[in-house]
């Protein structure tokens, strides 16, 4: 009752495509399970045109996510590796702290991960385990297929990922409803917006970073770190 591709060498990115339909606006939900050991990631590809043009959204065994587009064989970084929100009620060290403390150690077995992608025109909203993690605009690819993908890095010779559930809804009203729900109606953790802003600034996208900082500061009092981050973005744009 799952789709389980096995990657049989290190540093391999592979996927299983649904070749029947192409989508422009859609809501995509997937429940995936990551390998229990080693450093790897899994997620979804969408607006897939061919092997040289597509978007991909991955989560890793180290507790991070990324979102990028490949166009005519050239990868373009949209959101580089960014830490996922910690599970509610979790205690102890963060995924990044655990990775630094024990480099190369196997990851702990994890529960299935629920991913949500809302693509509405050039606007993308990403969620993980029913929590907002990112939003960004991009107009590189207009439409395409969907796929389940996995990436093995350099710790194990073989890894297996699994997809337990996959749903795509391209009805216009449903897409607009999900877009409004996750962009306007549901409160977003300000820390998640600030984490995204730091990643966007590092990727030389200070304009998008400022938008996330200002949204975060609407619901939380500014502190020195958030104000300094805002100042860095403004300096990058010449807004002295």
Buried (B, 14 or more C-beta within 10 A) or exposed (E): EEEEBEBEEBEBBBBEBBEEEBBBBBBBBBBBBBBEBBBBBBBBBBBBBEEEBBBBBBBBBBBBBBBBBBBEEEEEBBBBBBBBBBEEEEEEEEBEEBBEEEEEEBBEEBEBBBBBBBBBEEBBBBBBBEBBBBBBEBEBBEBBBBBBBBBBBEBBEEBBBBBBEBEBBBEEEBBBBBBEEBBEEEEBBBBBBBBBBBBBBEBEBBEBBBBBBEBBBEEEEEEEEBEEBBEBBBEBEEEE
